[in-house]
Amino acid sequence: MDRRARMQALLEQNFAPLHMAVEDESARHAGHAGASSAGETHYNVTIVSEKFSALSRVERSRIVHSVLKGEFDQGLHALSLSLRSPIEK
């Protein structure tokens, strides 16, 4: 299973998203800090979930980073996040 699939599974389990997209943008960051020639280092993640309804933007980001800590420990370098509740859709 590749990093994108692992991340998607973790995010689905933790946030029961109404909508989710996980895009590997590593190729766009070639030569940047933290980029690997193997890729799988930079991702754009969009999630719409009820679980974000009572949380601030910072809290949403922190919880997603916490869920993906294992991936960061294994080479994930950066996330671009769009985290919304259904009413913000």
SVG drawing of the C-alpha trace seen along z (x, -y; Angstrom):
<svg xmlns="http://www.w3.org/2000/svg" viewBox="-24 -28 41 30">
<polyline fill="none" stroke="black" stroke-width="0.4" points="0.0,0.0 1.4,-3.4 1.5,-6.5 -1.6,-8.1 -3.7,-4.9 -2.5,-4.7 -3.3,-8.3 -6.7,-8.0 -7.5,-5.0 -6.4,-6.7 -8.4,-9.9 -11.5,-7.9 -11.3,-6.0 -10.9,-9.1 -13.1,-11.7 -15.9,-9.8 -15.6,-12.4 -18.5,-13.4 -15.9,-14.4 -12.2,-13.8 -9.3,-14.2 -5.7,-13.2 -3.3,-14.4 0.4,-13.6 2.0,-16.9 5.6,-15.8 6.6,-16.3 5.8,-20.0 8.3,-20.3 11.3,-18.5 14.4,-20.2 12.7,-21.8 13.5,-21.0 12.2,-17.7 11.5,-16.5 12.6,-13.0 13.4,-11.7 11.1,-8.8 8.2,-11.2 5.4,-10.7 6.6,-13.7 4.2,-16.6 0.4,-16.2 -2.7,-18.3 -5.6,-17.1 -9.2,-18.2 -11.7,-16.9 -15.4,-17.8 -16.4,-16.2 -19.0,-16.8 -16.1,-16.2 -14.7,-19.6 -17.9,-21.5 -16.9,-22.5 -13.2,-23.0 -11.2,-26.0 -8.9,-25.9 -5.9,-25.4 -7.6,-22.5 -8.6,-20.9 -5.0,-21.0 -3.6,-19.7 -5.9,-16.7 -5.1,-15.8 -1.4,-16.1 -1.8,-13.9 -3.6,-11.2 -0.9,-11.3 2.1,-11.4 3.2,-7.9 3.5,-9.1 5.5,-12.2 7.8,-9.8 8.3,-7.8 9.1,-10.7 6.0,-12.7 7.3,-16.3 4.4,-18.7 0.6,-18.9 -1.6,-21.6 -4.9,-21.3 -8.4,-22.4 -10.5,-21.1 -14.2,-22.1 -17.4,-21.2 -20.4,-20.5 -21.9,-24.0 -18.7,-25.5 -18.8,-23.4"/>
</svg>
